[in-house]
């Protein structure tokens, strides 16, 4: 896989730049998460190879309401993020969801 894709990889500042470059030039390849590819609207990108996700690794996003800010609104937002509605939105964008409310 590296022999085939390595010469086509171009370093970029972030994943959005990598996707834009790969969409603009078919000779270029990008390594991104599948969720980044789901967000692409160009219609020019395709998956050339997929790497298996290790079963013993998970990515966890954490949020907190901080004192001195709009704590009530922050807590309400964090509650929403734990809701089935938010889980459905996350799944629609290619994310896996875990947790009791998911």
Backbone torsions as a table, in degrees:
resi	resn	phi	psi	omega
1	UNK	NA	-45.7	-179.1
2	UNK	-62.9	-39.7	179.6
3	UNK	-62.0	-34.2	-178.4
4	UNK	-80.2	-42.3	-173.9
5	UNK	-97.7	-28.0	-176.2
6	UNK	-49.7	-48.5	-179.5
7	UNK	-66.3	-16.3	-178.1
8	UNK	-94.8	-7.1	-178.7
9	UNK	-79.7	136.4	179.2
10	UNK	-126.9	126.2	179.1
11	UNK	-63.5	139.1	176.8
12	UNK	-134.6	171.5	-177.5
13	UNK	-75.6	-27.6	-179.8
14	UNK	-160.9	176.0	-174.4
15	UNK	-67.4	-35.0	179.1
16	UNK	-63.6	-40.1	177.0
17	UNK	-65.5	-39.5	178.5
18	UNK	-62.9	-43.7	178.4
19	UNK	-64.5	-42.3	179.8
20	UNK	-63.3	-41.8	179.8
21	UNK	-66.3	-43.4	179.1
22	UNK	-65.5	-34.5	178.4
23	UNK	-71.1	-32.7	-177.0
24	UNK	-81.0	-26.2	-175.0
25	UNK	-137.3	108.4	-175.9
26	UNK	-65.0	-11.6	177.1
27	UNK	-81.8	-8.9	-177.3
28	UNK	-99.7	144.5	177.3
29	UNK	-121.7	153.8	177.9
30	UNK	-134.2	143.9	173.0
31	UNK	-104.4	116.0	-176.0
32	UNK	-140.8	165.6	171.3
33	UNK	-72.9	151.5	178.3
34	UNK	-58.1	-33.9	179.5
35	UNK	-63.4	-31.9	176.3
36	UNK	-68.6	-37.6	179.2
37	UNK	-68.3	-37.5	178.1
38	UNK	-60.4	-34.8	-178.3
39	UNK	-73.8	-16.5	-178.1
40	UNK	-70.4	133.2	-179.7
41	UNK	-112.7	6.1	-175.4
42	UNK	-72.5	-29.3	-176.2
43	UNK	75.2	4.6	-177.0
44	UNK	-100.7	-7.5	-175.2
45	UNK	-98.4	148.6	176.3
46	UNK	-141.7	155.4	177.9
47	UNK	-84.1	119.3	176.8
48	UNK	-91.4	-29.9	179.5
49	UNK	-157.7	150.0	179.3
50	UNK	-127.7	129.7	178.8
51	UNK	-94.2	137.8	-179.6
52	UNK	-68.0	141.4	176.3
53	UNK	-81.5	126.3	177.5
54	UNK	-59.6	137.6	-178.3
55	UNK	-75.1	-16.9	-179.0
56	UNK	-97.1	13.2	-178.8
57	UNK	-124.1	134.6	172.9
58	UNK	-137.2	150.3	177.7
59	UNK	-104.8	124.2	-176.1
60	UNK	-118.5	126.5	176.3
61	UNK	-98.9	131.6	-174.6
62	UNK	-121.5	141.3	177.1
63	UNK	-129.2	158.1	179.0
64	UNK	-150.1	146.0	172.9
65	UNK	-91.2	126.3	-176.7
66	UNK	-102.2	142.4	175.6
67	UNK	-62.5	149.7	177.8
68	UNK	92.6	-10.1	178.6
69	UNK	-108.8	-156.8	178.6
70	UNK	-90.4	76.8	-171.2
71	UNK	-61.4	-42.2	-178.8
72	UNK	-61.1	-46.3	179.2
73	UNK	-66.8	-39.1	179.5
74	UNK	-63.7	-43.5	178.9
75	UNK	-64.2	-40.6	178.1
76	UNK	-62.3	-40.7	179.1
77	UNK	-65.5	-43.6	178.1
78	UNK	-63.0	-37.8	175.7
79	UNK	-63.4	-42.7	177.9
80	UNK	-59.5	-42.4	-179.1
81	UNK	-62.0	-20.6	178.2
82	UNK	-93.3	2.5	-173.9
83	UNK	-87.3	160.5	174.5
84	UNK	-59.7	-32.5	178.1
85	UNK	-63.3	-46.3	178.4
86	UNK	-65.2	-37.6	178.4
87	UNK	-62.3	-39.5	178.4
88	UNK	-64.2	-40.2	177.2
89	UNK	-63.4	-44.8	179.7
90	UNK	-61.0	-44.4	179.0
91	UNK	-62.5	-39.6	179.8
92	UNK	-61.1	-27.4	179.6
93	UNK	-97.4	12.9	172.5
94	UNK	91.7	6.8	-179.4
95	UNK	-91.7	143.5	170.5
96	UNK	-82.4	149.4	-176.6
97	UNK	-129.4	134.3	174.8
98	UNK	-125.5	166.2	177.9
99	UNK	121.8	164.6	-173.9
100	UNK	-69.3	-30.9	-179.1
101	UNK	-91.7	-7.6	-175.7
102	UNK	-73.3	NA	NA
